[in-house]
Structures are given as structure tokens and as C-alpha cells.
């Protein structure tokens, strides 16, 4: 794994932990670096692989973003990671990150003791989607004054490290 990629994921995790946002300068720098490095190392096939990874990364978190589960920075971060890794490795990272993020979310829900509010909010979001055939805005389904929020960049970083250290091709 590239040390530049690892450094960028670390910076994204710190920003997300401290400020609950990931700066655009970081995600766009990662996208351009991934496109450049893939193209430089593998030529036109590397560029194509990088573009496919970028698009897949954006696509995989788009629905969770619309449902309010992740922020826009998380979507762009996974896209940037796809630009570095390509679509095949990205799928493994995405799945590992989803499991890790789910565990973090359940721990945070338990810590804040907001099981009922979380289930009500999810129920209302799904009902709104079924009846209105569009995604609800935050104001249309806000139930809790103390919403659960986790820095998902940490889950993406840990998912990437998990795949790398368990033998994934990164």
C-alpha cells in the first residue's frame, strides 16, 4: 500500500474525528493522485481502472448518503480510494468498512441509549421513501436532538488496513 494513501487516509480520519467532516482539498487531491499514479504505472488500462474505481466508490455510498447514514465527504473519500485501488479491491474495502462502521454505529447507539429513536427514524425514512418515492430530508424525519454520528472515515481507513493485512491486493 502506498505510504501517500495511508497518510491521506490518516489525515481524513483525524479530520473526521475532530470536525465530523472531510475537507474537499484532501479528497480531490486523493482523486487526482490516484488517477495520475494509476495512469503512470499502467497506462490507459490504469486510467480506466482508476475511473471505474472512482465511479464505483461514489456509487456505493450514494444511497447511504441520501438516507443520511454518511456524509458527502465519506462518499468522496471512498471514491478517491477507488481511484487509487480500482473497482475490484474497492469492493473488498467497502465491505470491510461497512462491517466496521456498523459495529461502531451499534456501539454508539448503545452508548447514547437511543435504540428507540434510531429505529423510529429508520422506520420513518423507509415509509417516506415508499410513500413519496423520494428520500426524506433531515427536517422531515428528525426525531432526536442527540443524533448518532460516527466518523466514517475511520471505518474506511480500518477497512482498508484490514483488507491489506489479510492478504488483499491493494
N, C-alpha and C positions, 0 to 999 in steps of 0.2 A: 504494500500500500504506500502511496506517495506521502512523504512527510508533509508536503504542502496541503494535501487533502486532509490529513489528520489535524494539522494546525487550524485549518479553516473550520472543521467540524468542532474543534475545541473552542474556538472563538465564538461560533454560533451558539454553542451550548451555554457558555458563560453569559453572553448577551441575553439569551432566552431565560436563563435562570434569574438574572438580576433585574431585567427590564420587561420580561414577557413579550419580547419582540426580537426579530432578527433583522438587522439592517439590510436595506437593498444593496448598498455598496458591496457587502460581503457576498450575498447570493449571486448578484450579477457578475462579480469578479470570478466567482467559482464557475459560473456557467461559461464565461469566455475562456477561462483557463482550461476547463475540461474539453471544450471544443478544440482549442488550439493544441493541447497535448495529444489528444486522440488523433487529430489530423496529422500532426507532425510525426507521430510514431507509426501510424498505419495508413496514411494517405486518404484517398477518397472513401475507402471502407471504414476507416476510423472516424471520419467526419459523419458518415451515415449512421454508424453505431452510436456516436455521441448524440446526434439529433434524435434518434429513436429513444435513447435513454432519457434525454431531457423531456421529450413529449410524454413518455410513459410516467415519469416521476410526477409531472404536473397533473396528469390524468388520475393517477392512483389516489391522490389526496384531495382532488377537486370536490367529490361528493361529501367526504367528511368536512371539508371547509364550508360547503353550503349548509350543512347540518349544524354548524357551529362547534364541531369537535376539534378542529385545529385552526390555526391562524394562517393568513396568507404567506407569512414568512416561512412557515413549515412546508407549505406547498412548493414555494420557490426553492427551498433548501433541498427537498427531495428531487426536484427537477435538476438542480445543479449537481447533485450526487449522481444522477442518471447520466449527465453529460460526461462525468469522469468514468463511470463504470460501464455504461452501456445497459441495454434493457435486461439481459439475462441475469447478470449479477444483481441488478437493482431489485428484481423481484424477490430474491432471497433476503436482501437487506430490508425491503419493505415488510415482508412477513415477520422477520425477527423484530423489527421496530414496532410493529403493531402489537405483538405479544408483550413486549416490554412496556410499551405505552399503556396497554390495557391493565397490566399489573400495577403500574404507577397510579393509574386513574382509580382503580379499586381501592388501593391503599389510601389515596387522598379522600375519596368518598367516605371510607370508614373513619379516617382521622377527623373529618369535619362532621361526621354523623348526619349526612344529607342523603341517605338512601331514598327516602320517600320523595323528596323534591327532585332528585335526579330521575327517578322513574316517571314521575308526573311530567316533567319537562320532555323526556323522550317520548312518552305516550302522546302528548300534545303535538310535538313536532311531526310524528308519524301520521296522526289523524289529520293535521293541517295539510300535509303532503297528499294524503289520499283524497281528501275532500276538495282542496283548492288546486291540486295538481301543480303546485309550486312550493318552493321551500319557504318556510316561515322566517321572518326577520327576528332578531333578538327581542325587540319590543313586543312582538306578538306571542312569545312563549316564555318570557322571563318570569320565573317563579321564585327564585331565591335571591336574596340580597347578598348572599355569600356563595357565589358560584365556584364550582370546582375548576381549577386551572392548573395544568401541569406544563412545564417547559418541554414540549415535544421534541425539540432539537436534541435533548439529552437522550431520548429514546432512539432517535435516528442515529446518533453517534454510537450508542451502545449496541444497536442492531448491526451497524457496520463493523464494529470491532468483533462482535460475536461471529458474524459470517467469516470475517478474515481469520480469526484464530481457530475456527473449527474446520478450516480447510477450503473455504470458498475462494474462488478466483477473483480477487479484487485487483 
